[in-house]
Amino acid sequence: MSQTSKNKMVSMRILEILSKYSDEKHPISATKIIDYLSEFELEAERKSIYRNITALEESGYDIIRDSKGYFLGSREFENAEVRLLIDAVQSARFISSKKTQQLIDKLGTLCSKYEFDFLKKQVFVDSRTKGKNEEIFYSIDAINKAISNNKKLSFKYLKYDEKKTAVPRYGGMIYEVNPYMMVWVDDVYYLIANMDKYDGLAHYRLDRMISSKVVDEKRRSVTTLPGFEKGLDAAEYVKGRFTMFSGDEIRVQVKFDKSLRDVVYDRLGTDVKATEKEDFLIVTFKVLPSKGFFSWIFMLGDKAEILFPKEIREQYADMLSEIVDKYQ
């Protein structure tokens, strides 16, 4: 190895050591840096450490010096941001326990060893609520490649049998779809796609997909689907679906007690069409008339009333009657 290459290697390892073993509460001395370098089979003198640290500072790295040594003054991610990412991975049910631990360990490299040790004490991964499908990241990779290359996607889709075992549907039938987008809704990751024989969109849970592969065939454009001539707006599309079932959206009008203003705008967004009266508000929005929507209205009790259209109001009334009949 040339001297120039060796110097670059030493600088790189010093930065790695500072990143892992130093922070404001744990400055690291030049002597300790030399000890850590020896673990990489690299030799350096104190003067060499000073020169390399100066070179790193001149390259833009925020290295703070104090009487006890050196530490990184700023990092690409703040501790609060790392904690947020860890919590997101921890709570994502579709990520398996094994993969959760691997991802958390990788996120730990964004802060010092000491800061990560503290964060880990606050992390609890409940394996009972975690997915079991270890292929989900292979599926994500295949979906990304298919979408970016404008290709179709194939996969097998799982279901639970009477023994609570995940098995392929329809004896291992291969699904072939036109993939458009992935969305994370209510802690479930979905692929929004279309099958050639239909003119609508369908949703597939990534944690139930296995054997995902890119198909070397051009996918159908989403703009050829009725209602999506201008493209797919995922945020708008998901907003009206209280559960991720397929179907046609319709426009409904619901009367809400004014005390539910926060609930309404949190669910439907602040751009929804709403008319405020003295004690209530009338909200008009598009929705997939599914049990998910009716369950949301039911949860709001007598503070929500479907006004229009008549057939949706009647469907909801019929559902309520069926529930009452079960308790008679």
TALIN-V186194 format. One record per helix or strand. SS is the DSSP state (helix for helix, strand for strand). FROM is the first residue (numbers start at 1). TO is the last residue. Records with the same first field share a line. If there is no record, write none. Layout:
SS=FROM-TO + FROM-TO
This chain:
helix=3-21 + 30-39 + 46-58 + 79-91 + 97-110 + 113-120 + 127-129 + 136-148 + 169-171 + 206-208 + 222-224 + 234-239 + 258-268 + 291-299 + 301-303 + 310-326
strand=23-23 + 26-26 + 28-28 + 63-66 + 69-72 + 96-96 + 131-131 + 151-160 + 166-168 + 175-185 + 188-194 + 202-205 + 209-218 + 250-257 + 273-276 + 280-287 + 304-308
